[in-house]
Amino acid sequence: MDGDSRERKEDCVVYVLDWIMMVLDDEEQRLNEKQVSGINYLGQQDAPRKRREVSQAPGAWAGATVETVAGEGVYASILPEKWNKARDIVEKWLRCAPEDEEEDWKVNRKELEKDTGFLIHVCLTFENFKPYLKGFYNTLNGWRWDRDSDGWKRSNKDWKQYWEDLEAGDGTTNGVEWTNIGSRAEHWSDVKFTLKEEHQDDNAPVFVKGVPRFKQDLRVLSKLLESETPSKRLIRGSKIWEIIYGFGDASGSGFGMSWEKDCKGETTGGSSISYRFGRWGSDMDDSSSNLRELKNLVQTLEKMGEKELEGVEMFLFTDNSTAEAAFYKGSSSSEWLFDLVVRLSVLEMTRNCKIHIIHVAGTRMIAQGADGLSRGALTEGVMKGEEMKSFVPLHQSALDRDPALGPWLRD
């Protein structure tokens, strides 16, 4: 501590067995280096040469740069060299793409695999790029046994048709009678095992077929990378204009969602509950519960649009963990779920909002009223006047939620 200013000039941070000294000026740095040399001799690793002066724009670290702008917030970006390399990769593959959509596109698998790895590295900083790597993955894996012509994993419906095509319809498969090969389930198990063995990475072809999605994603990435200088991604803004809490649920026949919005710009003041519910059309009869759950959330957010989403941090709660996982992963092996994830990503970019999808227990959905709303019930949970925030204990720690947890951990 400085005796005159009482400001901290140095500090020591300890984590398990490691400790690191921090200083603010050159004189203290020289003294610190002497201390650290002794520490290194005793076996603790600390490298003063890797330290930097205190700054709100300290430069690159682990492939990313972080900058704090007064009055705006914290931004992340990448070095210009990495930005330009990503642009070159996208433009290279775009130049190779045939103009005729019907023409086969032969892609060097190893070269694409290497370029995809670098773009994954860029996605650590620009997370909104992640959905547009799906065309890369589908092209790399389209040769495998369980993929369709566009590189997507086959659905159960596709597999059913696949097995029917294998059967001759006369009690045989590929000319072999069922009585000679055992049960149908055993036979399918043997077929799948053989196909997996034939499609291991060691047997991968040198060239693979470029899927239609690959070219589409390249065009989107080209747009995202068109700036001559690296773009910046807002990590945390200095101001949050508004926070909205919402619960969405979908049943086999219907959907429902309720959310609390700030009405401070209106004459009523305070906040109010908005809601949306309805029945699915016949086109959703054969859809999975995962698709219905995520589609309900996405469609509701799109309808909220510019009027309610601009500058908003939105917390969405669902009892479907697949919807939550697909959103944060930024991708899905299901073509339909993936398209919904992309729509959410576009919403965040175009509406300048931040979306959180949080998985909660089904019992909480029932108590909040979203479960009943999906069935047309308008007298449950928040719909009968209960406070929305009583179902959103995000401000409480685990110990606040359950006081018995602390003593249990200490025992």
C-alpha positions as CSV (number, residue, x, y, z in Angstrom):
1,M,0.0,0.0,0.0
2,D,1.1,3.6,-0.7
3,G,1.4,5.5,2.6
4,D,0.3,8.8,1.0
5,S,-2.4,7.9,-1.4
6,R,-3.6,4.7,0.4
7,E,-4.0,3.1,-3.1
8,R,-3.1,-0.5,-3.6
9,K,0.1,-0.9,-5.5
10,E,0.6,-4.6,-5.3
11,D,-1.5,-7.7,-4.6
12,C,-1.1,-11.4,-4.2
13,V,-3.6,-13.9,-5.6
14,V,-3.5,-17.5,-4.3
15,Y,-5.2,-20.4,-6.0
16,V,-4.7,-23.8,-4.4
17,L,-0.9,-24.1,-4.4
18,D,-0.1,-21.3,-6.9
19,W,0.2,-17.6,-6.1
20,I,0.8,-14.7,-8.4
21,M,2.1,-11.2,-7.6
22,M,0.6,-8.1,-9.2
23,V,2.2,-4.6,-9.3
24,L,1.4,-1.3,-10.9
25,D,4.7,0.5,-11.7
26,D,8.2,-0.3,-13.0
27,E,10.0,0.0,-9.7
28,E,7.6,-2.5,-8.1
29,Q,8.0,-4.8,-11.1
30,R,11.7,-5.0,-10.7
31,L,11.4,-5.9,-7.0
32,N,8.7,-8.4,-7.9
33,E,11.0,-10.1,-10.4
34,K,13.5,-10.8,-7.7
35,Q,10.8,-12.3,-5.5
36,V,9.5,-14.4,-8.4
37,S,12.9,-15.8,-9.3
38,G,13.1,-17.3,-5.7
39,I,9.6,-18.7,-6.1
40,N,10.5,-20.3,-9.4
41,Y,13.6,-21.9,-7.7
42,L,11.3,-23.5,-5.1
43,G,9.1,-25.0,-7.8
44,Q,6.3,-22.5,-8.4
45,Q,5.9,-21.3,-12.0
46,D,5.3,-17.6,-12.5
47,A,6.5,-15.8,-15.5
48,P,6.8,-11.9,-15.1
49,R,7.7,-11.6,-18.8
50,K,4.1,-12.5,-19.7
51,R,2.6,-9.7,-17.6
52,R,1.4,-6.5,-19.0
53,E,0.6,-3.0,-17.7
54,V,-2.8,-2.4,-16.3
55,S,-5.0,-1.3,-19.3
56,Q,-8.6,-1.3,-20.5
57,A,-7.3,-2.5,-23.9
58,P,-4.5,-5.0,-23.0
59,G,-4.2,-6.6,-26.4
60,A,-4.5,-10.2,-27.6
61,W,-4.7,-13.2,-25.3
62,A,-5.6,-16.8,-26.2
63,G,-6.5,-15.6,-29.7
64,A,-8.9,-12.8,-28.7
65,T,-8.7,-9.1,-27.8
66,V,-10.7,-7.6,-25.0
67,E,-11.4,-3.8,-24.8
68,T,-13.4,-1.8,-22.3
69,V,-15.0,1.4,-23.8
70,A,-16.1,4.0,-21.3
71,G,-19.8,4.6,-21.4
72,E,-20.4,1.6,-23.7
73,G,-19.2,-1.7,-22.3
74,V,-16.8,-4.5,-22.8
75,Y,-16.1,-5.8,-26.3
76,A,-14.2,-8.8,-27.7
77,S,-12.6,-9.2,-31.1
78,I,-9.7,-10.9,-32.8
79,L,-6.4,-9.8,-34.4
80,P,-6.5,-8.4,-37.9
81,E,-4.4,-11.3,-39.2
82,K,-6.9,-13.8,-37.9
83,W,-9.8,-11.8,-39.3
84,N,-8.2,-11.7,-42.7
85,K,-7.3,-15.4,-42.7
86,A,-11.0,-16.2,-41.9
87,R,-12.1,-14.0,-44.8
88,D,-9.6,-15.7,-47.2
89,I,-10.9,-19.1,-46.2
90,V,-14.5,-18.2,-46.9
91,E,-13.7,-16.5,-50.2
92,K,-11.5,-19.4,-51.3
93,W,-14.3,-21.9,-51.0
94,L,-16.8,-19.5,-52.5
95,R,-14.6,-19.3,-55.6
96,C,-14.4,-23.1,-55.8
97,A,-18.2,-23.5,-55.6
98,P,-19.9,-24.3,-59.0
99,E,-22.4,-21.8,-60.3
100,D,-24.8,-24.6,-61.3
101,E,-26.6,-25.9,-58.2
102,E,-27.1,-29.3,-59.8
103,E,-23.4,-29.7,-60.6
104,D,-21.4,-32.0,-58.2
105,W,-18.9,-30.1,-56.1
106,K,-15.8,-32.1,-55.2
107,V,-14.2,-30.8,-52.0
108,N,-10.8,-31.9,-50.6
109,R,-11.9,-33.3,-47.2
110,K,-8.5,-32.8,-45.4
111,E,-8.2,-29.2,-46.6
112,L,-11.8,-28.4,-45.5
113,E,-11.2,-30.1,-42.2
114,K,-8.2,-27.8,-41.5
115,D,-10.0,-24.7,-42.5
116,T,-13.0,-25.7,-40.3
117,G,-10.7,-26.0,-37.3
118,F,-9.5,-22.5,-37.7
119,L,-13.1,-21.1,-38.1
120,I,-14.0,-23.0,-34.9
121,H,-11.2,-21.0,-33.2
122,V,-12.7,-17.7,-34.5
123,C,-16.1,-18.8,-33.2
124,L,-14.7,-18.8,-29.6
125,T,-14.8,-15.0,-30.0
126,F,-17.7,-14.6,-32.5
127,E,-20.2,-17.1,-31.2
128,N,-22.9,-15.9,-33.7
129,F,-20.7,-17.4,-36.5
130,K,-21.2,-20.9,-35.1
131,P,-24.6,-21.8,-36.7
132,Y,-23.1,-21.1,-40.2
133,L,-20.5,-23.8,-39.8
134,K,-23.2,-26.5,-40.2
135,G,-22.6,-26.6,-43.9
136,F,-18.9,-27.3,-43.3
137,Y,-19.8,-30.2,-40.9
138,N,-22.4,-31.7,-43.2
139,T,-20.0,-31.6,-46.1
140,L,-17.2,-33.3,-44.1
141,N,-19.5,-36.0,-42.8
142,G,-21.9,-36.5,-45.8
143,W,-20.1,-39.6,-46.9
144,R,-21.0,-41.5,-43.7
145,W,-23.6,-44.3,-43.6
146,D,-26.2,-42.5,-41.5
147,R,-26.4,-39.2,-43.5
148,D,-28.9,-38.2,-46.2
149,S,-28.0,-36.4,-49.5
150,D,-27.7,-33.0,-47.7
151,G,-25.4,-34.4,-45.0
152,W,-28.1,-34.4,-42.2
153,K,-28.4,-37.3,-39.9
154,R,-31.3,-39.5,-40.9
155,S,-34.5,-39.2,-38.8
156,N,-36.5,-42.2,-37.6
157,K,-38.9,-41.7,-40.4
158,D,-36.0,-41.8,-42.9
159,W,-34.7,-45.0,-41.3
160,K,-38.0,-46.7,-41.6
161,Q,-38.1,-46.0,-45.3
162,Y,-34.5,-47.1,-45.6
163,W,-35.2,-50.5,-44.0
164,E,-38.3,-50.9,-46.2
165,D,-36.2,-50.3,-49.3
166,L,-33.8,-53.1,-48.2
167,E,-36.6,-55.6,-47.8
168,A,-37.8,-57.4,-50.9
169,G,-41.3,-57.9,-49.5
170,D,-41.1,-61.7,-49.7
171,G,-39.7,-62.5,-46.3
172,T,-36.1,-61.9,-47.4
173,T,-33.5,-59.2,-47.3
174,N,-30.8,-59.0,-50.0
175,G,-32.0,-62.5,-51.0
176,V,-31.5,-64.1,-47.5
177,E,-34.5,-65.7,-45.8
178,W,-35.4,-64.4,-42.4
179,T,-35.3,-68.0,-41.0
180,N,-31.6,-68.1,-41.9
181,I,-30.6,-64.8,-40.3
182,G,-32.6,-64.8,-37.1
183,S,-34.9,-62.0,-35.9
184,R,-35.3,-58.8,-37.8
185,A,-33.9,-56.7,-34.9
186,E,-30.7,-58.9,-34.9
187,H,-30.3,-58.5,-38.6
188,W,-30.6,-54.7,-38.4
189,S,-28.1,-54.6,-35.6
190,D,-25.6,-56.6,-37.8
191,V,-26.2,-54.3,-40.8
192,K,-25.6,-51.2,-38.7
193,F,-22.4,-52.6,-37.2
194,T,-21.1,-53.5,-40.6
195,L,-21.9,-50.0,-42.0
196,K,-20.2,-48.3,-39.0
197,E,-17.0,-50.3,-39.5
198,E,-17.0,-49.4,-43.2
199,H,-17.3,-45.7,-42.5
200,Q,-14.6,-45.1,-39.9
201,D,-12.3,-42.1,-40.3
202,D,-9.5,-44.4,-41.6
203,N,-11.7,-45.1,-44.6
204,A,-12.7,-41.5,-45.3
205,P,-12.5,-40.5,-49.0
206,V,-10.0,-37.9,-50.2
207,F,-12.8,-35.9,-51.8
208,V,-16.3,-35.4,-50.5
209,K,-19.4,-33.9,-52.0
210,G,-20.2,-30.2,-51.1
211,V,-23.8,-30.1,-49.8
212,P,-26.2,-27.2,-50.7
213,R,-26.0,-25.9,-47.2
214,F,-22.2,-25.4,-47.5
215,K,-22.6,-22.7,-50.2
216,Q,-25.4,-21.0,-48.3
217,D,-23.4,-20.7,-45.2
218,L,-20.3,-19.5,-47.1
219,R,-22.4,-16.6,-48.4
220,V,-23.6,-15.7,-44.9
221,L,-20.1,-15.8,-43.5
222,S,-18.9,-13.7,-46.3
223,K,-21.4,-11.0,-45.3
224,L,-20.4,-11.3,-41.6
225,L,-16.7,-10.9,-42.5
226,E,-17.0,-8.2,-45.2
227,S,-15.6,-5.5,-42.9
228,E,-12.0,-4.6,-43.7
229,T,-11.3,-4.4,-39.9
230,P,-12.3,-6.9,-37.3
231,S,-15.8,-6.5,-35.9
232,K,-16.4,-6.2,-32.2
233,R,-18.8,-8.3,-30.2
234,L,-20.5,-6.7,-27.1
235,I,-19.8,-8.9,-24.1
236,R,-21.5,-6.7,-21.4
237,G,-23.1,-3.3,-22.0
238,S,-22.9,-0.5,-19.5
239,K,-26.6,-0.2,-19.7
240,I,-29.5,-2.7,-19.8
241,W,-32.5,-0.9,-21.1
242,E,-35.0,-3.5,-20.1
243,I,-35.3,-7.1,-18.8
244,I,-38.2,-9.4,-19.8
245,Y,-39.0,-12.7,-18.2
246,G,-41.0,-15.3,-20.1
247,F,-42.1,-18.9,-19.8
248,G,-43.1,-21.0,-22.8
249,D,-44.5,-24.5,-23.1
250,A,-45.9,-26.7,-25.8
251,S,-48.1,-29.7,-25.6
252,G,-49.0,-32.3,-28.3
253,S,-51.9,-30.1,-29.6
254,G,-51.1,-26.6,-28.5
255,F,-48.6,-24.0,-27.3
256,G,-48.5,-21.1,-24.9
257,M,-46.2,-18.4,-23.6
258,S,-46.5,-15.6,-21.1
259,W,-44.0,-12.8,-20.4
260,E,-43.7,-9.7,-18.3
261,K,-42.8,-6.5,-20.1
262,D,-42.0,-3.1,-18.8
263,C,-44.7,-0.5,-19.5
264,K,-42.9,2.5,-18.1
265,G,-43.3,4.3,-21.4
266,E,-47.1,4.0,-21.2
267,T,-49.6,5.8,-19.1
268,T,-50.3,2.8,-16.9
269,G,-46.7,2.5,-15.6
270,G,-45.3,-0.5,-13.9
271,S,-45.4,-3.8,-15.7
272,S,-48.0,-6.2,-17.2
273,I,-48.3,-9.7,-18.4
274,S,-48.5,-10.5,-22.1
275,Y,-49.4,-13.9,-23.4
276,R,-49.8,-15.9,-26.6
277,F,-51.4,-19.3,-27.0
278,G,-52.9,-21.5,-29.8
279,R,-53.2,-24.9,-31.4
280,W,-50.7,-26.5,-33.8
281,G,-51.6,-27.1,-37.4
282,S,-51.7,-30.5,-39.1
283,D,-48.2,-29.9,-40.4
284,M,-46.9,-30.5,-36.8
285,D,-48.7,-33.8,-36.2
286,D,-45.6,-35.9,-36.7
287,S,-43.2,-33.4,-35.1
288,S,-41.1,-34.1,-32.0
289,S,-41.8,-32.4,-28.7
290,N,-38.3,-30.8,-29.0
291,L,-39.3,-29.1,-32.2
292,R,-42.6,-27.9,-30.8
293,E,-41.0,-26.5,-27.7
294,L,-38.3,-24.5,-29.5
295,K,-40.6,-23.4,-32.3
296,N,-43.0,-21.9,-29.8
297,L,-40.2,-19.8,-28.2
298,V,-38.8,-18.7,-31.6
299,Q,-42.2,-17.7,-33.1
300,T,-43.1,-15.7,-30.0
301,L,-39.9,-13.8,-30.0
302,E,-40.2,-13.1,-33.8
303,K,-43.7,-11.7,-33.1
304,M,-42.4,-9.5,-30.3
305,G,-40.0,-8.2,-32.9
306,E,-38.7,-4.6,-32.9
307,K,-41.3,-3.1,-30.7
308,E,-40.4,-5.2,-27.6
309,L,-37.0,-6.7,-28.2
310,E,-34.8,-3.7,-29.1
311,G,-32.2,-3.2,-26.4
312,V,-33.8,-6.0,-24.2
313,E,-32.2,-8.8,-22.2
314,M,-34.7,-11.6,-22.5
315,F,-34.8,-14.5,-20.1
316,L,-36.8,-17.4,-21.5
317,F,-37.7,-20.5,-19.3
318,T,-38.6,-23.9,-20.7
319,D,-38.8,-27.4,-19.4
320,N,-37.2,-28.8,-22.5
321,S,-33.5,-29.3,-22.0
322,T,-32.9,-30.1,-25.7
323,A,-34.1,-26.6,-26.7
324,E,-31.7,-25.0,-24.1
325,A,-28.8,-27.2,-25.3
326,A,-29.4,-26.5,-29.0
327,F,-29.5,-22.7,-28.4
328,Y,-26.2,-22.6,-26.4
329,K,-24.5,-25.1,-28.6
330,G,-25.5,-23.0,-31.6
331,S,-26.2,-26.1,-33.6
332,S,-28.2,-29.3,-33.8
333,S,-28.0,-32.6,-35.8
334,S,-31.7,-32.0,-36.6
335,E,-32.3,-29.9,-39.7
336,W,-35.5,-28.4,-38.3
337,L,-34.0,-27.5,-34.8
338,F,-30.9,-26.1,-36.5
339,D,-33.0,-23.7,-38.6
340,L,-34.8,-22.5,-35.4
341,V,-31.4,-21.9,-33.7
342,V,-30.3,-19.8,-36.7
343,R,-33.5,-17.7,-36.5
344,L,-32.7,-17.0,-32.8
345,S,-29.1,-15.9,-33.7
346,V,-30.5,-13.6,-36.4
347,L,-32.9,-12.1,-33.9
348,E,-30.1,-11.3,-31.5
349,M,-28.0,-9.6,-34.3
350,T,-30.9,-7.6,-35.9
351,R,-32.7,-6.6,-32.8
352,N,-29.7,-5.7,-30.6
353,C,-31.0,-7.9,-27.8
354,K,-29.5,-10.6,-25.6
355,I,-31.5,-13.9,-25.3
356,H,-31.1,-16.5,-22.5
357,I,-32.9,-19.8,-22.6
358,I,-32.9,-21.5,-19.2
359,H,-34.2,-25.0,-18.4
360,V,-36.5,-25.3,-15.4
361,A,-38.4,-28.2,-13.9
362,G,-41.8,-29.2,-15.3
363,T,-43.4,-28.5,-11.9
364,R,-42.3,-24.9,-12.1
365,M,-43.8,-24.6,-15.6
366,I,-47.1,-25.9,-14.2
367,A,-47.0,-23.5,-11.2
368,Q,-46.2,-20.5,-13.4
369,G,-49.1,-21.3,-15.7
370,A,-47.3,-21.9,-19.0
371,D,-48.2,-25.5,-19.0
372,G,-51.9,-24.8,-18.6
373,L,-51.7,-21.9,-21.2
374,S,-50.6,-24.4,-23.8
375,R,-53.9,-26.2,-23.2
376,G,-56.0,-23.1,-23.2
377,A,-56.3,-22.6,-19.5
378,L,-56.2,-18.9,-18.6
379,T,-56.6,-19.1,-14.8
380,E,-53.3,-20.6,-13.6
381,G,-50.1,-19.0,-12.2
382,V,-49.4,-15.5,-13.5
383,M,-52.6,-15.6,-15.5
384,K,-54.6,-15.4,-12.3
385,G,-52.5,-12.5,-10.9
386,E,-49.4,-14.2,-9.3
387,E,-46.2,-12.2,-9.7
388,M,-43.9,-13.4,-12.5
389,K,-40.7,-12.8,-10.5
390,S,-41.8,-15.2,-7.8
391,F,-41.2,-18.0,-10.3
392,V,-37.7,-16.6,-11.3
393,P,-35.4,-16.9,-8.3
394,L,-32.3,-16.0,-10.4
395,H,-31.2,-13.5,-7.7
396,Q,-30.8,-16.3,-5.1
397,S,-27.8,-18.4,-4.6
398,A,-27.9,-22.1,-4.0
399,L,-27.5,-21.5,-0.3
400,D,-30.4,-19.0,-0.3
401,R,-32.6,-21.5,-2.1
402,D,-31.8,-24.3,0.3
403,P,-30.3,-23.3,3.7
404,A,-29.7,-27.0,4.5
405,L,-27.2,-27.2,1.6
406,G,-24.4,-25.3,3.5
407,P,-24.2,-27.6,6.6
408,W,-24.4,-30.7,4.2
409,L,-21.4,-29.4,2.3
410,R,-19.4,-28.7,5.4
411,D,-20.0,-32.1,7.0
